[in-house]
Amino acid sequence: MNPDQVIFSTKWFVIRESSRGFQYFERRGKDSIGVFLVRKRTEAPGHYDVLIRQQPLCIDNTEIDGMLKLFPCPITGAIEEGESPEVTAVREAYEEGGYTIEVKSLGHYVVGTQTNEICYLYYADVTGVIPDDPPQDGSYFESISRNEWHPLDYLKSCDYSACQIGYTRLQEVLP
């Protein structure tokens, strides 16, 4: 089998065309993770809140009152070379949320029809856990992002596909 033809390439990504004429985007070695941190609601037994990470979106640089507009998502991150998706999820949960956790898998999905990137989804119940201050990675991106707790149903209204997929899968696994 011949490798797909490279149409355009930078040090960060490649655009390829398959032998059947399909073009797709390939982010060099950067599959990703999404982590849903949940906690039981004390005032509503059997219900959960989820940690939402409000962060900028690279394709929408809208400013509101001099600040970039933020978009809701779970804790996310790129899988570093030599790291497993699970290790990345644990690292990112601490880096962005301050939580030291063990994760449980919610499966994975292909990010889009014109990309070969896979997003691995995880969750952890952090009910009663007091987080450390998140160390973050020092980037401007993370410095303007913020964490908020919302009822689990909030995920249904998010535009980010990981939120909607995560909501469906969390419904299947949470008691």
Order of alpha helices (4+ residues) and beta strands (2+ residues): beta-beta-beta-beta-beta-beta-beta-beta-beta-alpha-beta-beta-alpha-beta-alpha
